[in-house]
Amino acid sequence: MAAAKIKKGDQVVVLSGKDKGRTGAVLQVMPKDGKVVVEGVNVATRHRKPTQQNPQGGIERNPAPMAISKVAVAVDGKPTRVRFEEKDGKKVRVAVKTGETIDG
């Protein structure tokens, strides 16, 4: 399996779909499914009836998983591709557009 180019906590930009152009932090990565959950993006609403655990009921809003191919790592608010380089014997992620190290 290839190394993950997008990791939990990364700032990403949505490239396509109804949330195109929006940015957010990655909350969860699901590499087996090829999906990511991004904060405040692809929000699914669910109308809940009042129950004993939740006597108020109401509308629940949760970010839903989206395809990892629809997002790109954001550097200075702009999307960029990611490549791997070895610096000081460590494998680090580097932004292709700027050459900036993303982590490490």
Buried (B, 14 or more C-beta within 10 A) or exposed (E): EEEBBBBEEBBBBBBEEEBEEBBBBBBEBEEEEEBBBBBEBBEEEEEEEEEEEEEEEEEEEEBEBBBBEBBBBBBEEEBBEBEEEEEEEEEBBBBEEEEEEBEE
